[in-house]
Amino acid sequence: MERRGGGGYFEDQGVSGDPALDAIPTIGWSTPGLSYLSAIRFIFQGKSILDEGYDKYKDSLFRIPMIDHWSVVVNSPKLIDELRRAPDDHLDFNEAVVRSIEAFFTLGPSVVKNDYHTGVIRSTLTRNLVKLFPVIRDEISSAFSEIIPTGVNDEWVKVPAIDSMLKIVCRTSNRIFVGPQKCRDPDWIALNSQFTIDVITSGLIINRFPDFLKPIAGRIFSKLPSSLRRAEGHIRPLVEERRRMMEELGDSWTDKPNDMLMWLMETAVGEEKTLHCLAARLLTVNFSAMHTSSMSFTQALYHLAGNPEYMQPLREEVESIVATHGWSKDSLNKMRKIDSFMRESLRFNGLGLLVMSRYVRRPFTFSNGITVPAGTVLDCPVSAIHHDEQYFPDADVFSPFRFSDMHEDEGESLKHQMVSTALSDSSPFLSFGHGRHACPGRFFAANELKAMLAHIVTEYDVKFEDGAPHPENTIIGSTVVPANANVLFRKRQGA
């Protein structure tokens, strides 16, 4: 995929003098020099800026300046659906993602140019979820018992939530990615946990430089080369042994590993078969799985710890279903309250204020007559939509069984499930995006996170010290990060 050329702030689009861009109302300043100050202000006041634009232009579009581009925010479900349906040669999803995290430098050119792993996630991983559920549950149980050891004499144990959930998600995901031995390797866990952080932080730093300086900034700030060398050392024995077995046994290899590394090795062609590219691909898959899942689960854990009264109805549901059907993916699908709790946490907190980004390759005209010029980025204000009383009554209140209640009232089998995306006028849900570019790993993520929540409510008591409420999120630009708080765990007491 091509990289941006050019040399500076807003050079692609031209801040002033473009009639199409000038016709779109601005939140903040629109002149070149002052726009830069508004872009800096967005880093610290992103939510209030987006909420202001949403309230003023609810059925239309508005624009806000970023450091190196204009973001045009698409507000109404009708216009968002037009964005969703636009072809990629007009509104490019992949290019928007690449630019947002500077993936050319943080994930590597091979991943940017060829995203074949997305197809593996969407098809092979999702297709294997029923078969792999016992493995996922086994690793969740093992990871919790090792990472959150409960105290003696039923004492409460203080647990750093973000770090602990990141490790548990890393272990559980990598049980499916690289198998049971490597997923528990402390250095493999440390590598992938740190790589997830490095991609976000390095991308933010590199993104602040003008285009002509990005290659230099990438060499200075990207941690990819050292991470790749370390990852290659980890997977080399696995890859070499698997290649040997494939050559010796071929189709007769009956106990061939059923994991991401094996699927990638079987799907890769040409250069992608090299150890270097397989290592880059596994790091990328880990980044995609770990960041969103660990942050999402931390938020849900905070809601549970801050509201112990939610524990009992969740326990009753899980234990009733397991008593009848055992632990399985089908049982997990029947846990409506568990599903609703996770979906409501996503709605209430989110991972960001904006979703469904598209890079405008050709001028695009919406049905209301507004044209966005090439070089801009389109975004959808997911937080503002999810907190709109028109769609969600008492939207600023965390209501854990909001969606399970909707299911009972409406009798819908799939509409309000965690993995379902929606762009209706009644209750749009966009945490995973929508349409053909919706998150391909959301089925695996939902499976994993709901199993983790079901495990906690049946095995532990949790709370905050001194009855503290859900800690406030940190918002940097459009990124939402849960507070770094401690949660108290103890082995479950009583019924």
C-alpha positions in Angstrom: 0.0 0.0 0.0 1.4 3.4 -0.9 2.6 5.8 1.7 1.8 9.4 1.9 4.0 11.8 0.1 4.2 15.5 0.5 5.4 17.7 3.1 3.4 19.1 5.8 0.4 19.9 7.7 -2.8 19.6 5.7 -0.9 19.6 2.4 -3.0 16.9 0.7 -6.3 18.7 1.1 -5.4 22.3 1.4 -6.9 23.9 4.5 -8.3 26.9 2.7 -9.5 27.5 -0.8 -11.2 24.1 -1.3 -14.9 25.0 -1.7 -16.0 21.5 -0.8 -14.1 21.4 2.5 -15.0 25.0 3.3 -18.7 24.2 2.9 -18.5 21.7 5.8 -19.0 23.4 9.2 -16.0 23.3 11.6 -15.8 22.8 15.3 -12.8 24.9 16.2 -10.8 27.1 13.9 -10.5 26.5 10.2 -7.7 28.8 9.1 -4.3 27.1 8.6 -2.4 28.4 11.7 -5.2 28.4 14.1 -6.4 25.0 12.9 -3.2 23.6 14.3 -4.1 25.0 17.7 -7.5 23.3 17.4 -5.9 20.0 16.6 -3.8 20.3 19.7 -6.9 21.1 21.7 -8.5 18.0 20.4 -5.9 15.8 22.1 -7.0 17.1 25.5 -10.7 17.9 24.9 -11.7 15.4 22.2 -14.9 14.3 23.8 -16.4 17.7 24.4 -15.5 18.8 20.8 -17.1 15.7 19.3 -20.2 16.1 21.5 -20.5 19.7 20.5 -20.4 18.8 16.8 -22.9 15.9 17.2 -25.4 18.2 19.0 -25.1 21.0 16.5 -25.1 18.9 13.3 -26.9 15.7 14.4 -28.3 14.8 10.9 -25.4 16.0 8.9 -21.6 16.3 9.0 -19.0 18.5 10.6 -15.2 18.7 10.5 -12.4 18.9 13.0 -8.7 19.5 12.4 -6.2 16.8 13.4 -2.5 17.2 13.3 -2.0 16.1 9.7 -5.5 15.9 8.2 -9.1 17.0 8.4 -11.5 14.6 10.0 -15.1 14.9 8.7 -17.5 13.4 11.2 -20.6 11.7 9.8 -23.4 11.8 12.3 -26.7 10.3 11.2 -27.3 6.5 10.7 -28.5 7.3 7.1 -25.3 9.0 6.1 -23.2 6.4 8.0 -24.8 3.7 6.0 -23.8 5.6 2.8 -20.3 5.6 4.1 -20.5 1.9 4.8 -21.7 1.0 1.3 -19.1 3.2 -0.6 -16.5 1.2 -2.5 -13.0 1.0 -1.2 -11.6 2.9 -4.2 -13.6 5.9 -3.0 -13.6 5.5 0.8 -10.7 3.3 1.9 -11.0 1.5 5.2 -7.5 -0.1 5.2 -5.7 3.1 4.4 -7.5 4.9 7.3 -6.4 2.2 9.7 -2.8 2.2 8.4 -2.6 6.0 8.9 -4.2 6.0 12.4 -1.5 3.7 13.9 1.2 4.4 11.4 1.2 0.7 10.6 3.8 1.0 7.9 6.3 1.7 10.8 4.7 0.0 13.8 3.5 -3.3 12.2 5.7 -3.5 9.1 5.3 -3.1 5.3 4.5 -6.8 4.7 1.5 -6.6 7.0 0.3 -3.4 5.4 0.6 -4.7 1.8 -1.0 -8.0 2.4 -3.6 -8.6 5.1 -4.3 -12.3 4.4 -4.4 -12.9 8.2 -7.8 -11.0 8.2 -9.3 -13.8 6.1 -7.8 -16.5 8.4 -9.4 -14.7 11.4 -12.7 -14.2 9.7 -13.1 -17.7 8.4 -10.8 -20.3 9.9 -10.7 -19.0 13.5 -14.5 -18.3 13.6 -15.2 -21.7 12.1 -13.2 -23.4 14.8 -14.7 -21.7 17.9 -17.0 -24.6 18.8 -14.2 -27.1 18.7 -11.7 -24.8 20.5 -14.0 -23.7 23.3 -12.8 -26.4 25.8 -9.2 -25.2 25.1 -10.2 -21.6 25.7 -12.0 -22.4 28.9 -9.0 -24.5 30.2 -6.6 -21.7 29.6 -8.9 -19.1 31.2 -9.1 -21.3 34.4 -5.4 -21.9 34.4 -4.4 -18.3 33.8 -6.7 -16.9 36.5 -5.4 -19.3 39.1 -1.8 -18.4 38.3 -2.1 -14.7 37.7 -4.7 -14.0 40.4 -3.8 -16.3 43.3 -6.4 -16.0 46.1 -5.2 -15.3 49.6 -5.2 -17.7 52.6 -8.1 -17.7 55.1 -10.4 -16.1 52.5 -8.5 -12.9 52.5 -8.9 -10.3 49.7 -6.0 -9.9 47.3 -5.3 -6.6 45.6 -4.9 -7.1 41.8 -3.7 -4.4 39.3 -6.6 -4.8 36.8 -5.1 -3.7 33.5 -1.9 -5.6 33.8 -3.6 -8.7 35.0 -6.3 -8.7 32.4 -3.7 -8.1 29.7 -1.8 -11.2 30.8 -4.9 -13.4 31.0 -6.1 -12.3 27.6 -2.6 -12.8 26.2 -2.4 -16.4 27.5 -5.9 -17.3 26.5 -5.5 -15.8 23.0 -2.1 -17.4 22.4 -3.4 -20.8 23.4 -5.3 -20.6 20.1 -2.5 -18.7 18.3 0.7 -20.8 19.2 -0.4 -23.6 21.4 -0.2 -24.6 25.1 3.5 -24.5 25.7 4.4 -21.2 24.1 1.3 -19.4 25.4 2.5 -19.8 28.9 6.1 -18.7 28.2 6.7 -15.6 30.4 8.9 -13.9 27.7 6.4 -14.6 25.0 3.7 -13.0 27.1 5.9 -10.1 28.0 6.9 -9.6 24.3 3.3 -9.4 23.1 2.0 -7.4 26.0 4.7 -4.8 25.4 4.3 -4.9 21.7 0.6 -4.0 22.1 1.6 -0.9 24.1 4.5 -0.1 21.7 2.2 0.0 18.6 -0.2 2.5 20.3 2.5 4.8 21.8 4.8 4.7 18.8 1.9 5.3 16.4 0.8 8.3 18.4 4.3 9.8 18.4 5.0 9.2 14.7 1.5 10.5 13.8 2.5 13.9 15.3 5.2 14.4 12.7 4.5 15.9 9.2 4.6 13.4 6.4 8.1 14.1 5.1 9.6 13.4 8.6 7.6 10.2 9.3 10.2 7.8 7.9 12.8 9.4 10.2 10.4 9.3 13.2 9.6 5.7 12.3 13.2 4.6 12.5 13.7 6.4 15.8 10.4 5.6 17.7 9.2 2.2 16.2 10.1 -0.8 18.4 9.2 -3.2 15.5 12.7 -4.4 14.5 13.7 -5.5 18.1 10.3 -7.0 18.6 10.6 -9.0 15.4 14.0 -10.4 16.3 12.7 -11.5 19.6 9.5 -13.1 18.1 11.6 -14.9 15.5 13.6 -16.5 18.2 10.4 -17.7 19.9 8.7 -19.3 16.9 11.7 -20.6 15.0 11.7 -24.1 16.8 7.9 -24.3 16.3 8.0 -23.4 12.6 11.0 -25.7 11.8 9.4 -28.7 13.6 6.0 -28.2 11.9 7.7 -27.9 8.5 9.5 -31.1 9.2 6.3 -32.9 10.2 4.5 -31.6 7.1 7.3 -32.9 4.8 7.4 -36.3 6.5 3.7 -36.9 7.1 1.8 -34.6 4.7 -1.9 -35.4 4.9 -1.2 -38.3 7.3 -0.3 -35.9 10.1 -3.4 -36.6 12.1 -2.5 -34.6 15.2 -1.5 -31.5 13.4 -1.8 -28.4 15.6 -5.1 -26.6 15.1 -3.9 -23.0 15.8 -3.3 -19.7 14.2 0.4 -20.3 13.5 -0.5 -23.5 11.6 -3.3 -21.7 9.7 -0.9 -18.9 8.7 1.8 -21.4 7.6 -0.8 -23.2 5.4 -2.2 -20.0 3.9 0.9 -18.0 3.3 2.5 -17.8 -0.1 5.8 -16.5 -1.4 7.7 -14.2 0.9 4.9 -14.6 3.6 6.2 -18.1 4.3 9.5 -16.8 5.7 10.1 -16.8 9.5 10.4 -13.0 9.5 6.9 -12.5 7.9 5.3 -15.2 10.1 6.7 -13.5 13.2 5.3 -10.1 12.0 2.0 -11.7 11.3 1.7 -13.2 14.8 2.7 -10.0 16.5 0.0 -8.2 14.4 -2.7 -10.8 15.3 -1.7 -10.5 19.0 -1.9 -6.7 18.8 -5.4 -6.8 17.3 -6.6 -9.4 19.8 -5.0 -8.1 23.0 -5.5 -4.4 23.0 -9.2 -4.3 22.4 -10.0 -7.4 24.5 -8.0 -6.5 27.6 -9.2 -2.9 27.7 -12.8 -4.0 27.1 -12.7 -6.6 29.8 -11.0 -4.3 32.3 -14.0 -1.9 31.9 -16.5 -4.7 32.5 -14.5 -5.8 35.6 -14.6 -2.3 37.0 -18.4 -2.2 36.6 -18.7 -5.5 38.4 -16.3 -4.5 41.2 -18.1 -1.2 41.6 -21.6 -2.8 41.7 -21.5 -6.1 43.7 -25.2 -6.4 43.4 -24.8 -7.4 39.7 -22.9 -10.6 40.8 -25.8 -12.7 41.9 -28.1 -12.5 38.8 -25.0 -13.3 36.7 -24.1 -16.3 38.8 -27.6 -17.6 38.8 -27.7 -17.5 35.0 -24.3 -19.2 34.5 -24.9 -21.9 37.1 -28.4 -22.7 35.8 -27.2 -23.1 32.2 -24.0 -25.0 33.1 -26.0 -27.4 35.3 -28.2 -28.3 32.3 -25.9 -28.0 29.4 -22.3 -28.1 30.8 -19.6 -25.7 29.7 -19.6 -25.2 25.9 -19.9 -22.5 23.3 -23.6 -23.3 22.9 -24.0 -22.8 26.7 -22.2 -19.5 26.5 -24.6 -18.4 23.7 -27.5 -19.0 26.1 -26.1 -16.7 28.8 -28.1 -13.6 27.8 -27.2 -11.6 31.0 -23.4 -12.3 30.6 -23.7 -11.2 26.9 -25.7 -8.1 27.8 -23.2 -7.1 30.5 -20.3 -7.1 28.1 -22.3 -5.3 25.3 -23.5 -2.6 27.7 -19.9 -2.1 28.9 -18.8 -1.6 25.3 -21.7 0.8 24.7 -21.1 2.8 27.9 -17.3 3.0 27.7 -16.1 2.1 24.2 -12.5 1.8 23.0 -12.6 5.1 21.3 -14.8 8.1 20.4 -14.7 7.5 16.7 -15.1 4.3 14.6 -15.5 3.3 10.9 -12.7 5.5 9.6 -12.4 5.9 5.9 -9.7 7.6 3.9 -11.2 9.6 1.0 -9.4 8.6 -2.2 -11.9 10.3 -4.5 -14.3 13.1 -3.8 -17.5 11.6 -2.3 -20.9 13.2 -2.2 -23.5 12.2 0.4 -27.2 12.2 -0.3 -27.6 15.5 1.5 -25.5 17.1 -1.2 -22.3 17.6 0.9 -19.1 16.6 -0.9 -15.9 15.6 1.0 -12.7 16.1 -1.0 -9.9 13.6 -1.5 -7.3 13.5 1.3 -9.8 13.9 4.2 -10.7 11.1 6.7 -14.3 10.3 7.5 -15.2 9.1 11.0 -18.3 8.1 12.9 -18.9 9.5 16.5 -19.7 6.2 18.2 -19.5 7.5 21.8 -22.0 10.4 21.0 -24.4 7.9 19.3 -24.2 5.4 22.1 -25.0 8.1 24.6 -27.8 9.6 22.7 -31.2 9.4 24.6 -33.0 9.0 21.3 -31.5 5.6 20.9 -30.7 4.5 24.4 -33.0 5.7 27.3 -31.0 6.8 30.3 -27.9 6.6 28.1 -25.5 7.9 30.7 -26.5 5.2 33.1 -24.7 1.8 33.0 -27.6 -0.7 32.8 -26.1 -4.2 32.7 -29.1 -6.0 31.5 -30.3 -3.4 29.0 -29.8 -5.8 26.0 -31.0 -9.0 27.6 -34.2 -7.1 28.6 -34.5 -5.9 25.0 -34.2 -9.5 23.9 -37.0 -10.6 26.2 -39.2 -7.7 25.1 -38.7 -8.0 21.4 -38.1 -11.7 21.1 -35.1 -11.2 18.8 -32.6 -14.1 18.7 -29.5 -12.3 17.5 -30.2 -8.6 17.2 -29.0 -7.5 20.7 -26.1 -10.0 21.1 -22.7 -8.7 21.8 -21.3 -9.5 18.4 -24.2 -7.9 16.5 -23.6 -4.7 14.7 -26.6 -2.4 14.0 -27.2 0.8 12.1 -30.9 1.2 12.7 -32.8 4.3 13.7 -33.9 2.6 16.9 -30.7 1.3 18.6 -27.5 1.7 16.5 -24.5 -0.3 17.9 -21.2 0.4 16.3 -18.5 -0.7 18.7 -17.3 -3.3 16.2 -18.0 -1.1 13.2 -20.6 -2.3 10.7 -20.8 -3.9 7.3 -18.0 -5.7 5.4 -15.3 -4.1 7.4 -16.8 -4.9 10.8 -14.2 -6.4 13.2 -13.4 -9.9 11.8 -12.3 -11.1 15.2 -15.3 -10.0 17.2 -16.7 -13.6 17.4 -13.5 -14.9 19.0 -13.2 -11.8 21.2 -16.8 -12.1 22.5 -16.4 -15.8 23.1 -13.2 -15.2 25.1 -14.5 -12.3 27.1 -17.9 -13.8 28.0 -16.1 -17.0 29.2 -13.8 -14.8 31.3 -16.8 -13.0 32.9 -18.6 -16.3 33.5 -15.5 -17.7 35.2 -15.1 -14.7 37.5 -18.7 -14.6 38.7 -18.7 -18.4 39.5 -15.2 -18.5 41.1 -14.6 -15.2 42.8 -15.9 -12.2 44.7 -14.7 -8.9 43.5 -14.9 -5.3 44.8 -13.1 -2.0 45.0 -11.4 -0.9 48.2 -13.7 1.2 50.4 -16.7 0.7 48.0 -15.2 3.0 45.3 -17.2 3.5 42.1 -16.1 2.8 38.5 -12.9 4.9 38.0 -13.1 7.6 35.4 -11.6 6.8 32.0 -8.7 8.7 30.5 -9.4 10.2 27.0 -6.5 11.1 24.7 -7.8 12.6 21.5 -10.4 10.0 20.4 -8.8 7.1 22.4 -10.5 5.9 25.6 -8.3 4.2 28.1 -9.6 2.6 31.4 -8.0 4.0 34.6 -5.2 2.0 36.1 -6.9 0.8 39.2 -6.7 -2.1 41.6 -9.5 -4.6 42.1 -9.8 -6.8 45.2 -10.4 -10.6 44.5 -11.1 -13.4 46.9 -12.3 -17.0 46.4 -16.1 -17.0 46.2 -17.9 -17.1 49.5 -21.3 -18.6 49.9 -23.9 -19.1 47.2 
